Amino acid sequence: MSTTVTVIGTIATDPRTTSAPGKATFCTFRLASTDRRFDREQNLWVDGETNWFTVNAFRSLAAHAGASFMKGQRVVVHGRLRVRRWETEEKSGTSVEIEADAIGHDLRWGITAFSRRTPAEPEISDSPEPETVDSSESETVDGSGGFAAADSGATPQGWPGAAAETGAPQSPGTESDGGASVSGASALRSAA
């Protein structure tokens, strides 16, 4: 029996991809996942314990992960948890690994573009081009294609930087390292 987990965290090491003739492509990286909670006494968000995982991906997921992710990016990893004891002559310990079934960027912190790969496209470039989609297929209910708020300079409801209730604590992703509020619209503009 295996335990299935979904972990949200930050990639702590550069993803390392290996591919050998006759063997499955393999990608591995370390993932740091830190709990955050709002401390009402201090009136601010505080970090809890950090859990460390080694994420392993195989075959096409490994090739795509190696071409898509970098150290420092926030990701969501879904897969099977493996806890293994190890020892050498000098030391021993426990390794906590996730054999990934799916990996993706955490869209709470930014945007990404999806580029579908088919078996006819075996080569993975370091900077994939986004898939071109007919605008009639990508329209949302408001007919804007989902980017009306970014074009008008307004921040969509629920995005970091959107107006919050007075006195309500901001979620942990709404401020940049400099302490200034970051809006989803400005993140879209800077990413373009």
Disulfide bonds with the S-S distance in Angstrom:
none
